[in-house]
Structures are given as structure tokens and as C-alpha cells.
């Protein structure tokens, strides 16, 4: 079974591409959602986060205090790196468990969707990498339409913390162009056919 990663910068449309694969019956692991779930529900990770970031990491009801944690790490590269170093190994283990279940079910390939696939090093678990590309201006406009609470400065700050589109394209095995001009679905269908073919053909 092939393990395929799919990534892309904010506003690139990687989640839309992932949903197209899902509609074709491909099991898809959303690493960002699972990371949030594990931070909330994983006993070992909860203990590590509380020890690293203090008692305000979780509220009185035991829920993750996301705004406080985000404010703590967003503009502090050292703390952000520490957070990622704690979270990513748990996500990696969770993905491996999930992938083995999918393999046992007979799937030809699975998809792992993650914004920080290269940055987190989790691409090393995978056989192939897809990056979803859109021009910077298109991405920025999409995010501003989608996230009313974000300013252009906020979006640009997030983009600045992610790998450049050029580097993602150089490191990926496949590029899906999602620029609102080239249709995305035929590109997804072509990859799906390639990944679904018997390996070695």
C-alpha cells in the first residue's frame, strides 16, 4: 500500500484536493485535525504540554486553551519548535496505527493531509508527496474571503512561516495546480489512476 502525502500553503486548496480523493474512496488522514484531537485527548501528550507550557495550557474543565497556547508560541520560534517537537511524534505514531488498519482493509493507497509535511519531517514516513500550488495573490484572496477574522497582515505572517511554494514544488513528487484556471479534478483523477494501479506496473 502506498502512503501519499498531500500538502500546500495556506489558501492553496489542499483540503479541497483531499476531499476529491476522499470522494473517490481514498482513506484520508487529516494530520492537523488529529493533532488537535491528540492535544485534547492524548494523556501522554497532555502531560507533556502541561509540563512544557504551564498550567494555563488547559482550562479548569480540562480543555486545551488554544488561544493562550497559540499566543504563547506564534511569535516565538523556539517555543513553536518545542510545541511541534512534542506534538509531531504522537501524530506520527497515530498515523502509523491508522495506516496499518487501512492496509489490512486492502486499500491500494492512503492520503495523509498536512500543512507542515516537510517542516515537521513527516514526509519521511511517506512514499510520495503531492503539493497543491496556487499563486500567492490567489491564496491570499481565498484566505481573506474564508477567514473574516484575519487581516492581510495576519495571512502574510502565516505564509512567511511556511516553506515557499518554489521549495514545496521542488521537493514534491507531484504538483496539483489549483489556480482557478486549470481544472483540478482531471489532475486528481490522473493521480488516482496512477496510485490505484498495481505497484510495479
C-alpha positions in Angstrom: 0.0 0.0 0.0 1.3 3.4 -0.9 1.3 6.2 1.6 0.9 9.5 -0.2 1.3 12.9 1.5 -0.6 16.0 0.3 0.5 19.5 1.4 0.2 23.1 0.3 0.5 26.5 1.8 -2.5 28.3 3.4 -5.1 29.1 0.8 -3.7 26.6 -1.8 -6.7 24.4 -1.6 -5.1 21.2 -0.3 -8.2 20.4 1.7 -10.3 20.7 -1.5 -8.0 18.4 -3.3 -8.1 15.9 -0.4 -11.9 15.9 -0.4 -11.8 15.0 -4.1 -9.6 12.0 -3.3 -11.9 11.1 -0.5 -14.9 11.2 -2.9 -13.0 8.6 -4.9 -13.0 6.3 -1.9 -9.4 7.1 -0.7 -8.9 6.9 3.0 -7.5 10.2 4.1 -5.8 11.1 7.4 -6.1 14.8 8.3 -2.9 15.3 10.4 -3.9 18.8 11.5 -7.2 17.7 12.9 -5.7 14.6 14.5 -3.0 16.8 16.1 -5.7 18.9 17.7 -7.6 15.8 18.8 -4.5 14.3 20.4 -3.6 17.5 22.2 -7.0 17.4 23.7 -7.4 13.6 24.3 -3.9 12.0 24.4 -2.9 11.5 28.1 0.8 11.4 27.4 0.8 14.4 25.2 -1.5 16.4 27.6 1.0 15.7 30.3 4.0 16.8 28.2 2.2 20.0 27.0 1.2 21.0 30.6 4.8 20.5 31.8 6.2 22.5 28.9 3.8 25.4 28.7 2.4 25.7 32.2 -0.9 25.2 34.0 -2.8 27.6 31.7 -2.4 25.2 28.8 -5.6 23.5 29.8 -8.6 25.3 31.4 -10.4 24.3 34.6 -12.6 21.8 32.7 -9.5 20.1 31.2 -10.0 21.5 27.7 -7.0 22.7 25.7 -6.7 26.5 26.0 -6.0 27.1 22.3 -6.0 30.9 22.2 -3.5 31.0 25.1 -1.2 28.4 23.6 -1.3 30.0 20.2 -0.5 33.4 21.6 2.4 31.9 23.5 4.1 30.2 20.6 3.1 32.1 17.4 5.8 34.8 17.6 8.4 32.7 19.5 10.2 30.4 17.1 11.8 28.5 20.0 8.6 27.7 21.7 6.9 26.9 18.4 9.6 24.4 17.7 9.2 22.9 21.1 5.5 22.5 20.6 6.0 20.8 17.3 8.7 18.5 18.7 6.2 17.3 21.3 3.1 17.0 19.0 4.5 15.6 15.8 5.8 12.3 17.2 2.4 11.5 18.6 0.8 12.3 15.2 3.3 10.1 13.5 2.5 7.1 15.7 -1.2 7.7 15.4 -0.8 7.8 11.6 1.1 4.5 11.5 -1.6 2.8 13.5 -4.3 4.2 11.2 -2.3 3.3 8.0 -1.9 -0.3 9.1 -5.6 -0.6 9.6 -6.2 0.8 6.1 -3.6 -1.6 4.6 -5.3 -4.6 6.3 -8.6 -3.4 4.7 -7.0 -3.8 1.2 -6.6 -0.2 0.1 -4.2 0.5 -2.7 -3.1 3.8 -1.2 -3.9 6.3 1.6 -3.5 10.0 1.8 -2.0 12.0 4.6 -3.0 15.7 4.5 -0.8 18.0 6.5 0.1 21.7 6.2 3.6 21.2 7.6 4.5 17.9 5.9 8.1 19.0 5.1 8.6 21.3 8.0 7.6 18.5 10.5 9.7 15.9 8.8 6.7 13.6 8.5 7.3 13.3 4.7 9.9 10.7 5.7 7.0 8.3 6.6 5.6 8.5 3.1 6.2 7.0 -0.4 5.2 10.0 -2.5 4.4 13.7 -1.9 1.8 15.9 -3.6 1.9 19.6 -3.2 -1.1 21.8 -4.2 0.0 25.0 -5.8 -1.7 28.3 -6.3 -0.2 31.8 -6.9 0.4 33.9 -3.8 -2.2 36.5 -4.7 -4.9 33.8 -5.3 -4.0 32.2 -2.0 -4.2 35.5 -0.1 -7.6 36.4 -1.6 -9.0 33.0 -0.7 -8.0 33.2 2.9 -9.3 36.7 3.3 -12.7 35.6 1.9 -12.7 32.5 4.0 -11.4 33.9 7.4 -13.2 37.1 8.1 -11.3 37.5 11.4 -7.9 37.6 9.6 -6.2 40.7 8.2 -3.9 40.7 5.2 -1.0 41.1 7.7 -2.1 38.0 9.6 -2.3 36.0 6.4 1.1 37.2 5.3 2.6 36.3 8.7 1.3 32.8 8.4 2.6 32.4 4.9 6.0 33.7 6.0 6.3 30.8 8.5 5.6 28.1 5.8 8.0 26.8 3.1 7.9 28.8 -0.1 5.9 27.5 -3.0 9.0 27.0 -5.0 10.6 24.8 -2.4 7.5 22.7 -2.0 7.3 22.1 -5.7 11.0 21.2 -5.9 10.6 18.7 -3.1 7.3 17.2 -4.1 6.9 14.2 -6.5 3.7 15.7 -7.9 2.1 19.2 -8.2 -1.6 19.8 -8.4 -2.3 23.3 -9.8 -5.3 25.0 -8.2 -5.2 28.5 -9.6 -8.9 28.8 -10.5 -7.9 28.5 -14.2 -6.7 24.9 -14.7 -9.4 22.4 -13.6 -8.4 20.5 -10.5 -10.5 17.3 -10.9 -8.8 15.9 -14.0 -5.4 16.3 -12.3 -6.7 14.4 -9.2 -8.2 11.7 -11.4 -4.9 11.2 -13.2 -3.0 10.7 -9.9 -5.7 8.5 -8.6 -5.4 6.2 -11.6 -1.6 6.0 -11.2 -1.8 5.3 -7.5 -4.5 2.7 -7.9 -2.6 0.7 -10.5 -0.9 -2.4 -9.3 2.5 -1.5 -7.9 5.4 -2.1 -10.2 3.4 -1.5 -13.4 
